[in-house]
Amino acid sequence: MGSYRPLAALAALLLVPLSGGRARAAEPSPPYISPKAGTARVEARRPAKPAGPTPMVRRGLILPSGLLDPYLSPFAERPVGGDELRAGTSFGAVWGFLPEMHLDVQIGPNYLTPRAPPGMGRFTVTGRFVQSRPVDLGASFMVVLDPNPGHALLSYVQPGLPAILRPNEHLRIDTGIHVPMYPTGDRRIGLRVPLNVYVQPADRYHLGATSALFVPDTRDPKGTTLPVGLTGGYTAGPELSFLAITPYVTWTNFYQPATGALDTRSFVAGVIADFIIDLR
């Protein structure tokens, strides 16, 4: 699961530095520019794409300009404090609309089970200001919308500083600092510090563990929780034209430091399928 890696909304809002979000593409090679003989025209010839897959740990924080990454995520969940099981799906897309900047729009989750409330949608703009082989650093701004009757449409906004660390070619760490701000109702400020670790045992396969420090209200740190998740993935296709399949499970309220309580009943599990479309 990458930085564009969208989850079902509950897991995404807890875990993803959107982010997030979600690096599902390697950085493109610059086009080769050559004048056409006998004319004043200049044409760009793209280099041949590699035949092999793009390993997940090599993907960057930003989807390259001119690319579109649609995704679909069916899931099942048991919400925190509830006994019912719910099923649904989220869908969205990441669009590289400017160099070093992309937009991630997610609609849903859309629940399939009766009496389930409408899920909250979101959109996130992410930009990168540091790009190097070991480190990517960026800035993001997320807006979360709540369509439920009687609720304020604007649920919260979340500025953040996402980061990718690569200690070596087989290991990737996604982290950052994100500050959800709730402007309506019980006005408050929270904190999210994700820590997602991915290992690449082979070019097509990766494994990962995900967690986060989640403080819903900085005025009352006793409400702090630590979600914990497991994920993996398979990537098919060459650079900038791949398909990725990423199953995951997240225990969304796994540990509460203030009480020492463990909650293994609340979870969300699903799979993310996404692919790259070149719009250039």
N, C-alpha and C positions, 0 to 999 in steps of 0.2 A: 504494500500500500504506500503510495507516494504522497508528496505534498499536495497534489491536487485531489489525492485519494480521498473522495467523498465517502462518508459512512451514512447509514441511516441517521436521521437528524439527532436523535438522542446521543448516540455515540459520537457523532461529529461535533456537537456542541461541547461535549466533555473532553474530547481527545485531540481533535485535529487542529493544528496550527494553521488556520486558514487565513485562515486559510482560506483553507485550505487548503487547507487546506491540501492538496492534494497534489510531486514532480513525476509526471507520467510520460515525459519525453526527454530524450537527450538533446543537448544543444546542437543546433544545425551548423553545418559547415558553411562558410561564406560562399556565395556564388562566384563562379569564375567568369569574369567580364572580358570579352574580346571583341574588337571591332570587326565587323563583317567586311570582307575584302570588296573594294569597289564601291562602297556606299558609306554614308555618314552614320548609318544605324549602328547601335550598340546593343548586343543581345546577351542575356545571362544564360549560361549553361550550368545546370545544377550538377554537382558531382554524383556519381553512381552511389546508391544507397548500399550500405553493408548488407551482406546476405544473411548474417546472423541476427539474433534478437538483441534488443537493447536491455542490458541488465538493469534491474530496478535501482541498484545502489549508485549507478552512474547518472541517473536522471537529475536534472537541476530543479531549483526552486520555482522557476518561471517557465510556463509553456511558451515556446518560441513564437515570435510574431507570425501571424498568418495561418496558424494551426487551430483546429477546433477539436476538443476532446469530449464527446458526449459520453455519459455514463448512466447506468441503470443499476439499482441496488434493491432487490427483493430481500425481505428480512422477516424475522419473528422476534418478539420481545415480551418480557414480563416487566412492566414498569415498576419503579421504586414504590414500595408501599402497597402494591396491588397483587391480586392473586390470579387475575385473568391473563390469558395469553392473547396477544394481538399479532396480526400479520399485516403486512403492507409492502409498499415499494416507494422508493424515492428515485427521482431522475433529475438530470441536470446536464450542464455542459461547462467546460472551461474554454475560454477563447483568448488566445494571444493577440490582443488588439493593438498593442504597441510594443516596440522593442523594450525588453526588461519589465513588462507589465502585462498581467492577465486579469480577466474577470471570470469569477466562478458563480454561476447561478444555479441554485437547487430548489426544486419544487417538491414539496412533501416533507415528511412522509405522508403518503396517501394510504389510509388504512382500509383493509378489505373486510375486517370483522365488524359486526353490528355494534352500534352505540359508541364506537371509538371516535374521539374528537378529531377535527381537522388538524393536520400536522403543521408545524411552523416552517415557512420557507425562508430562504436567506440569499443574499448576494454579497460577494466579497471581492474587493479589489486588492491585488497584491503586486508590489513592485520590488525589484532587487537592486540594492546599491553596492553590494560586495559580491563578486564572483571569482572564485579560485578553485583549484582542484580539491583542497581539503575543506574549504568553508564557503557556504553561500549564506548571505545575510540579506534580509529584506524588511519591508514594512507592509502591514495589511490593515484593512478596515472592513469590518463585517457589519451588515445590517440584518437583523432578524425580525421577521414579520409574523404576527399572530392573527389568523383569520377567525378565531373562535368568537361567537357572539358574546357581547358584554366585556370583551377584553380590548385593551388599547391595541391598535394595529401595529404600532411600533413597540415590539417587545423589549429589545435592547440593541445597543450598538457596541462594537468591540474592536478597538484599535489593538494592534499587536506588532511584535517584532519576531517573526519566524526565522529559524536558522536550520541549516543542514551541516553536519560535521561528518567528514569521511576520514577516519584514522588510517584506513588502508583500502585497497580495491575490493575487499569482500565485506566491508562493514560500513554501515551508515547509521547516523543518529539524528533524528529530527527532534528539535526542541524549540524553545522560544518563551516569550512572555506575552500574555494576552490579558486585557483588562475589560471585562464586560461591564457596561454602564447601563443601569436601568433608570430611564428618565421619567417613568410614570408609575403610579401606584406607590408601592414601598420603594422610594428612590434609594438606590444603593449602588455600591461599586464592588465588583468581585475580582477574582484573580484566577487565571489558569496558567499552569506551567507544564506543558506536555513533555514526555520523554518516551520516544518511540525508537526502538533499536531493531535494525534489519540486518540479516546475514544472507549473503549470496553464495550458497554452496555450488551452484552451477549457473551458467548464463541465463537459462530459462526459468529458474526457480529461485524464490527467496522465502525466508522464514522471518517472523518478527514477533516481538513482544511490545505491548503498548501500555502506557500508564500516564497519569497526570496528577498534579497537585491542584485540586479544585476547591476554591474558597468562594461559596455563593455570596457571602457578605463579609467584607473586610472588618466591619464593626463587631462581628461575632465569629471569630475564627474557630469556635467549637463546632461549627457546621461543616468544617473541612472534610472532604472525602477523597479517596484515592481509587478511581476506577482502574481495572486491570484487564488487559485483553491479549489475545493471541491471534496471529494472522499468518498468512502465507500467500503465495501467488505464483502464477504461471504466465509467462510472456511469450507470445508468438509474433513473428514478423520482424522486419528490419527497422532500423532507426527511423523515427518520424513517421512510421506507417505500421504501428504494431497494434495488437489486440492483447489486453491483459484481463485475467480472471483472478480475483482476489477474494477468497473466503475469509471470514473473521468471526470471532466471538468476543464480546466485551461484557464483563461483570461491572455494571455501571455504578454500583454503590459498594464496591468490594470491601473497603476498609475505612473506618472512621477513627482517626488518631485520638480524638478527645475521649472516646469511650472504649476503644479497643474492639469495637463490634465488627464482625465480619458478616457480609451479606452476599451469599452466593445464589440467592433466588432471583434477584433482579439482574436481567441480562438483555442484550440484543445480539442476535446472530444472523448473519446473512452472507451475501456474496456481492461483490462489485464487478461489473463487466463494463469495460470502456475500450474505445478505439480512437485512433487519430484520423482526422480528415484534413488534408492539405488544401487550404483555400487560396493559396497564392497562384 
